[in-house]
Structure formats: structure tokens, C-alpha cells
Amino acid sequence: MRQRAGAQSRSKAVKEIQAGLKRLSRGFRLLTREVLEEAARPGNGRGRRISPGRRIHGRYIGLIRNLPVRQKAKVRALRARRGVEAAIKMARVMRRSR
């Protein structure tokens, strides 16, 4: 029994698809290896330089964010009178007492 021409071309196409999938699979394995190796390398450890004023402001905002409205008002008033450092201390005390 002889196969028809259509059957031969289908089997050839299937073999080509299988070979392509095999190449693609190998490529993904190599890529995965490279990505994992890159992720495992230690970075230089240096982050972006932040000015001291910005750092203090971030600390202030982080503390005041979760306070109730009345306590926020008290902290803001103290900041206006005595400065950010005093307001941060007061916000920390208020955060603990909640």
C-alpha cells in the first residue's frame, strides 16, 4: 500500500513542527538559565542617594498617614511650632498608644 502525497506532506509538516518545538524548548531552557544566573549575581548594593531632608519628610509622612484626623491635626500643629523632629517623636508616641 502506498501513501498518498497528502499524507506524506502532512507527516513531513508534523516532523518540522516537532523539530521547531524542540529548538524552541532548548532556547527557553538556555534563556531560563541565563535569567537565573543574572538574578543570582549580587548587585552593587548602592541605591539612589536620598537627601536627609527628604528622608525625614518620608519618615514624617509614613508616621502621620495612619493616624486619625484629630491626631494628625495635633502633629501638624506641633510641626509648625517646633519642627519636624518633634512632630515625628509625637507621631511615634501616638502610634504606640492607639
N, C-alpha and C positions, 0 to 999 in steps of 0.2 A: 504494500500500500504506500502510495506516495502522498506527501503532504501538499496541500495547495500552496500557491505563492503567498496568499494572505496569511496563512498560519506561520510560514517561515518569517515573514516580516514582523508579525506580532511577537514571535519568540525572540527575534533579534532586538526589537524595541524593549522588551522586558529585560533582556540582558544588559542593554545600555542603561536602562533606568537603575537596575541593581548596581551596576558599576558606578554610576553617578552618585547614588546614595552612599556607597562605600567610601568614595572620595570625600563626600560631604561630612560623613561621620568622622573620618580621620581628621579633617580640617577642624571640626568642632572640638575634638579631643586635644589637638595641639593648641587651639585658642584657649581652651579651658586651662591648660597647663600654664600658658603664658600669663593669663589673668591672675591665677592663683599665686604664681611666683612674684608678680608685681605687687599684689596685695600683701604678701608676706614680708616684703622688703621694708625695713624701717625708714620712716621719713626723716627729714632733718630736724623735726621736733620744734621748729620755730613757727609760732603763729604770727598773726598780724600784731604789730605794735599798737597798743591802746594807750592813749594819754591818761594820766592819773585822774584828771577831771572827769573824763568820760567813764572811767571805771567806777568812780564814786557815784556819778549820776546813775549808772546802771544798777548799782547796789541799792541806791535810794528808791528807784522805780520798782525794783524787784521786791523790796520790802513793803512799799506802800500799796502795791497793786491789790493785794488780797485783804486789805483792811476795810472795815465798814466805813461808810461815808463820814460819820462823825469823827472817827479816829483819824481818818485821812485829813480832815479839816484841822484837827489839832496838830498833826505832824507838819502840815503845810504852814500853819501859823508859826510854829517853833522854827521852821526852816527860815522863814522871813526874818524872824527876830535874831536867832543865834547861829544860823548856818546849817549846812548840810550834815556835818558830822554829828551835831546834837540831834538833828532830826532822825538820822539813821539809828542812833542809840535809842531814842524814844520809840521808833517803829519796831525795833527788835524786842523791847520790853513789852510793847502792846501785842506783838505777835505771840509771845510766850504766854501771856495772860489770857488769851482768848480761849 
